[in-house]
């Protein structure tokens, strides 16, 4: 999508602190971190949200989760939180599927 900020980051049109990139996935530091470690992981393929995932996207979704695990291990996070908001009412501010990897401090419960 031409107006999607994450698609522009994927195309390297907007700078970001990229942590990981391959042919299908990109991970970069959140510009408004909510924890000492706050990384966004997203597919390069534009998918609106978790709710928009198709059965054909199963492997891609799994790769995102496993990459979050790998990054947490690389960053020596003993505990971490992986969050995906789906839709505006759930707090999704960018309509491009993404996971938040949060860690580096004790995180409070989600209410």
MARBA-3410 file (N, C-alpha, C, O; in Angstrom, 1 decimal):
111
0.9,-1.2,0.0,0.0,0.0,0.0,0.9,1.2,0.0,1.9,1.3,0.7 ~ 0.5,2.2,-0.8,1.4,3.4,-1.0,1.4,4.3,0.2,2.4,5.0,0.5 ~ 0.3,4.3,1.0,0.3,5.3,2.2,0.6,4.6,3.5,0.5,5.2,4.5 ~ 1.0,3.3,3.5,1.3,2.6,4.7,2.7,2.9,5.2,3.7,2.7,4.4 ~ 2.9,3.4,6.4,4.2,3.8,6.9,5.1,2.6,7.0,6.3,2.7,6.7
4.6,1.4,7.4,5.4,0.2,7.5,5.9,-0.2,6.1,7.0,-0.7,5.9 ~ 5.0,-0.1,5.1,5.5,-0.4,3.7,6.6,0.5,3.3,7.5,0.1,2.5 ~ 6.5,1.8,3.6,7.6,2.7,3.3,8.9,2.4,4.0,10.0,2.5,3.4 ~ 8.8,1.9,5.2,10.0,1.5,6.0,10.6,0.2,5.3,11.8,0.1,5.1 ~ 9.7,-0.7,4.9,10.1,-1.9,4.2,10.9,-1.6,2.9,11.9,-2.2,2.6
10.4,-0.6,2.2,11.0,-0.1,1.0,12.3,0.8,1.2,12.9,1.2,0.3 ~ 12.6,1.0,2.5,13.7,1.9,2.9,13.5,3.3,2.4,14.4,4.0,2.1 ~ 12.2,3.7,2.3,11.9,5.1,2.0,11.9,6.0,3.2,12.0,7.2,3.2 ~ 11.6,5.3,4.4,11.7,6.0,5.7,12.7,5.3,6.5,12.7,4.0,6.6 ~ 13.6,6.0,7.2,14.6,5.3,8.0,14.0,4.7,9.2,13.0,5.1,9.8
14.7,3.6,9.7,14.3,2.9,10.9,15.6,2.2,11.4,16.5,1.9,10.6 ~ 15.6,1.9,12.7,16.7,1.1,13.3,16.4,-0.3,13.0,15.8,-1.0,13.9 ~ 16.8,-0.9,11.9,16.5,-2.2,11.5,17.3,-3.2,12.3,18.6,-3.1,12.4 ~ 16.7,-4.2,12.9,17.3,-5.2,13.8,17.5,-6.5,13.0,18.5,-7.2,13.1 ~ 16.6,-6.7,12.1,16.6,-8.0,11.3,15.8,-7.7,10.0,14.8,-7.0,9.9
16.3,-8.4,8.9,15.6,-8.3,7.6,16.0,-9.5,6.8,17.2,-9.9,6.7 ~ 15.0,-10.1,6.2,15.2,-11.1,5.2,14.2,-10.9,4.0,13.6,-9.8,4.0 ~ 14.0,-11.9,3.2,13.0,-11.7,2.1,11.6,-11.5,2.5,10.8,-10.9,1.7 ~ 11.2,-12.0,3.6,9.8,-12.0,4.1,9.5,-11.1,5.3,8.3,-10.7,5.5 ~ 10.5,-10.9,6.1,10.3,-10.3,7.4,11.2,-9.1,7.7,12.3,-9.1,7.2
10.7,-8.1,8.4,11.6,-7.1,8.9,11.3,-6.8,10.4,10.2,-7.0,10.8 ~ 12.3,-6.5,11.1,12.2,-6.1,12.5,13.0,-4.9,12.8,14.1,-4.7,12.3 ~ 12.4,-3.9,13.5,13.1,-2.7,13.8,12.6,-2.1,15.2,11.5,-2.5,15.7 ~ 13.4,-1.3,15.7,13.1,-0.7,17.0,11.9,0.3,16.9,11.7,1.0,15.9 ~ 11.0,0.2,17.9,9.8,1.1,17.9,10.3,2.5,18.3,11.2,2.6,19.1
9.7,3.5,17.6,10.2,4.9,17.9,9.6,5.4,19.2,10.0,6.4,19.7 ~ 8.6,4.7,19.7,8.0,5.1,21.0,8.0,3.9,21.9,6.9,3.3,22.2 ~ 9.2,3.5,22.4,9.3,2.3,23.2,8.5,2.3,24.5,8.5,3.3,25.2 ~ 7.9,1.2,24.8,7.1,1.0,26.0,7.9,0.1,27.0,7.4,-0.1,28.1 ~ 9.1,-0.3,26.7,10.0,-1.1,27.5,11.4,-0.9,27.0,11.6,-0.4,25.9
12.4,-1.3,27.8,13.8,-1.1,27.3,14.0,-1.8,26.0,14.8,-1.3,25.1 ~ 13.4,-2.9,25.7,13.4,-3.6,24.4,12.0,-3.5,23.9,11.1,-4.0,24.5 ~ 11.9,-2.9,22.7,10.5,-2.8,22.1,10.8,-2.8,20.6,11.1,-1.8,19.9 ~ 10.7,-4.0,20.0,10.9,-4.2,18.6,9.6,-4.6,17.9,8.8,-5.3,18.4 ~ 9.4,-4.0,16.7,8.3,-4.4,15.9,8.8,-5.4,14.8,9.8,-5.2,14.2
8.0,-6.5,14.7,8.3,-7.5,13.7,7.1,-7.5,12.7,5.9,-7.6,13.2 ~ 7.3,-7.5,11.4,6.2,-7.5,10.5,6.6,-8.2,9.2,7.8,-8.3,8.8 ~ 5.6,-8.7,8.5,5.8,-9.3,7.2,6.1,-8.2,6.2,5.5,-7.1,6.3 ~ 6.9,-8.4,5.2,7.0,-7.5,4.1,5.8,-7.4,3.2,5.5,-6.4,2.6 ~ 5.1,-8.5,3.2,3.8,-8.6,2.5,2.8,-7.8,3.3,2.7,-8.0,4.5
2.1,-6.9,2.6,1.1,-6.1,3.3,-0.1,-6.9,3.7,-0.9,-7.4,2.8 ~ -0.3,-7.1,5.0,-1.5,-7.8,5.5,-2.0,-6.8,6.5,-1.3,-6.4,7.4 ~ -3.3,-6.5,6.5,-3.9,-5.5,7.4,-3.7,-5.8,8.9,-3.4,-4.9,9.6 ~ -4.0,-7.0,9.3,-4.0,-7.4,10.7,-4.0,-8.9,10.9,-4.1,-9.6,9.9 ~ -4.0,-9.3,12.1,-4.2,-10.7,12.4,-5.5,-11.2,11.8,-5.6,-12.3,11.3
-6.5,-10.4,12.0,-7.8,-10.8,11.4,-7.8,-11.0,9.9,-8.7,-11.7,9.4 ~ -6.9,-10.4,9.2,-6.8,-10.5,7.8,-5.9,-11.6,7.3,-5.8,-11.8,6.1 ~ -5.3,-12.4,8.2,-4.4,-13.5,7.8,-5.3,-14.6,7.1,-6.4,-14.9,7.5 ~ -4.7,-15.1,6.0,-5.4,-16.2,5.3,-4.7,-17.5,5.7,-3.6,-17.5,6.3 ~ -5.3,-18.6,5.3,-4.7,-19.9,5.6,-3.4,-20.0,4.9,-2.5,-20.7,5.4
-3.2,-19.3,3.8,-1.9,-19.4,3.1,-0.8,-18.6,3.8,0.4,-18.7,3.5 ~ -1.2,-17.8,4.8,-0.2,-17.0,5.5,0.3,-17.7,6.8,1.0,-17.1,7.6 ~ -0.1,-18.9,7.0,0.2,-19.7,8.2,1.7,-19.8,8.4,2.2,-19.5,9.5 ~ 2.5,-20.1,7.4,3.9,-20.3,7.6,4.5,-18.9,7.8,5.4,-18.8,8.7 ~ 4.1,-17.9,7.2,4.6,-16.5,7.4,4.4,-16.1,8.8,5.3,-15.5,9.5
3.2,-16.3,9.3,2.8,-15.9,10.7,3.7,-16.7,11.7,4.2,-16.1,12.7 ~ 3.9,-18.0,11.4,4.8,-18.8,12.3,6.3,-18.3,12.3,6.9,-18.3,13.3 ~ 6.7,-17.9,11.1,8.1,-17.3,11.0,8.2,-16.0,11.8,9.3,-15.8,12.4 ~ 7.2,-15.2,11.8,7.3,-14.0,12.6,7.4,-14.3,14.1,8.2,-13.7,14.8 ~ 6.6,-15.3,14.6,6.7,-15.7,16.0,8.1,-16.3,16.3,8.7,-16.0,17.3
8.5,-17.2,15.5,9.9,-17.8,15.7,11.0,-16.8,15.6,12.0,-16.9,16.4 ~ 10.9,-15.8,14.8,11.9,-14.7,14.7,11.9,-13.9,16.0,12.9,-13.5,16.5 ~ 10.7,-13.6,16.5,10.6,-12.9,17.8,11.3,-13.7,18.9,12.0,-13.2,19.7 ~ 11.1,-15.0,18.9,11.8,-15.9,19.9,13.3,-15.8,19.7,14.0,-15.7,20.7 ~ 13.8,-15.9,18.5,15.2,-15.8,18.2,15.8,-14.5,18.6,16.9,-14.4,19.2
15.1,-13.4,18.3,15.6,-12.1,18.7,15.6,-11.9,20.3,16.6,-11.4,20.8 ~ 14.6,-12.4,20.9,14.6,-12.4,22.4,15.8,-13.2,23.0,16.4,-12.7,23.9 ~ 16.1,-14.3,22.4,17.2,-15.1,22.8,18.5,-14.3,22.5,19.4,-14.3,23.4 ~ 18.7,-13.8,21.4,19.9,-13.0,21.0,20.1,-11.8,21.9,21.2,-11.5,22.2 ~ 19.0,-11.2,22.4,19.1,-10.1,23.3,19.1,-10.5,24.8,19.1,-9.6,25.7
19.2,-11.8,25.0,19.3,-12.3,26.4,18.1,-12.0,27.2,18.2,-11.7,28.4 ~ 16.9,-11.9,26.6,15.7,-11.7,27.4,15.2,-13.0,28.0,14.9,-13.9,27.3 ~ 15.2,-13.1,29.3,14.8,-14.3,30.0,13.2,-14.4,29.9,12.7,-15.5,29.9 ~ 12.6,-13.2,29.9,11.1,-13.1,29.7,10.8,-12.0,28.7,11.6,-11.1,28.6 ~ 9.8,-12.2,28.0,9.3,-11.2,27.1,7.9,-11.3,26.8,7.2,-12.3,27.1
7.3,-10.3,26.2,5.9,-10.3,25.8,5.9,-10.1,24.3,6.6,-9.3,23.7 ~ 5.0,-10.8,23.7,4.7,-10.7,22.2,3.3,-10.3,22.0,2.4,-11.1,22.4 ~ 3.0,-9.2,21.4,1.7,-8.6,21.3,1.3,-8.3,19.9,2.2,-7.8,19.2 ~ 0.1,-8.6,19.5,-0.4,-8.2,18.2,-1.8,-7.6,18.4,-2.7,-8.3,18.8 ~ -1.9,-6.3,18.2,-3.2,-5.7,18.2,-3.9,-5.9,16.9,-3.2,-5.8,15.8
-5.2,-6.1,16.9,-5.9,-6.3,15.6,-7.1,-5.5,15.6,-8.1,-5.7,16.2 ~ -7.0,-4.4,14.8,-8.1,-3.4,14.7,-7.9,-2.2,15.6,-7.2,-2.3,16.6 ~ -8.5,-1.1,15.2,-8.4,0.2,15.9,-8.9,0.1,17.4,-8.2,0.6,18.3 ~ -10.0,-0.6,17.6,-10.5,-0.7,19.0,-9.5,-1.5,19.9,-9.6,-1.4,21.1 ~ -8.7,-2.3,19.3,-7.7,-3.0,20.1,-6.4,-2.3,20.2,-5.4,-2.8,20.9
-6.3,-1.1,19.6,-5.1,-0.3,19.7,-4.1,-0.4,18.6,-3.0,0.1,18.6 ~ -4.6,-1.0,17.5,-3.7,-1.1,16.3,-3.7,0.3,15.6,-4.7,0.7,15.1 ~ -2.5,0.9,15.6,-2.5,2.3,15.1,-2.0,2.3,13.6,-2.2,3.3,12.9 ~ -1.3,1.2,13.2,-0.8,1.1,11.8,-1.5,-0.1,11.2,-1.3,-1.2,11.7 ~ -2.3,0.1,10.1,-3.0,-1.1,9.6,-2.1,-2.0,8.7,-2.3,-2.1,7.5
-1.1,-2.5,9.3,-0.2,-3.5,8.7,0.2,-4.5,9.8,0.7,-4.1,10.9 ~ -0.1,-5.7,9.6,0.2,-6.8,10.6,1.6,-6.6,11.2,2.6,-6.5,10.5 ~ 1.6,-6.5,12.6,2.9,-6.4,13.3,2.8,-6.9,14.7,1.7,-6.9,15.3 ~ 3.9,-7.4,15.2,4.0,-7.9,16.5,5.0,-7.0,17.3,6.0,-6.5,16.7 ~ 4.6,-6.7,18.5,5.5,-6.0,19.4,6.2,-7.0,20.3,5.6,-7.8,21.0
7.5,-6.9,20.3,8.4,-7.7,21.2,8.8,-6.8,22.3,9.6,-5.9,22.0 ~ 8.4,-7.1,23.5,8.7,-6.2,24.6,9.4,-7.0,25.7,9.1,-8.1,26.0 ~ 10.4,-6.3,26.3,11.2,-7.0,27.4,12.2,-6.1,28.0,12.3,-4.9,27.6 ~ 13.1,-6.6,28.8,14.1,-5.8,29.4,13.8,-5.3,30.8,14.6,-4.7,31.4 ~ 12.6,-5.5,31.3,12.1,-5.1,32.6,10.9,-6.0,33.0,10.3,-6.6,32.1
10.6,-6.0,34.2,9.3,-6.7,34.6,8.1,-6.0,34.0,8.0,-4.8,34.2 ~ 7.3,-6.7,33.3,6.1,-6.1,32.7,4.9,-6.5,33.6,4.7,-7.6,34.0 ~ 4.1,-5.5,33.8,2.9,-5.7,34.6,1.9,-6.6,33.8,2.0,-6.8,32.6 ~ 0.9,-7.0,34.6,-0.2,-7.9,33.9,-1.0,-7.1,32.9,-1.2,-5.9,33.1 ~ -1.5,-7.8,32.0,-2.4,-7.2,31.0,-3.8,-7.4,31.6,-4.2,-8.5,31.9
-4.5,-6.3,31.7,-5.9,-6.4,32.3,-6.9,-6.3,31.2,-8.1,-6.4,31.5
END
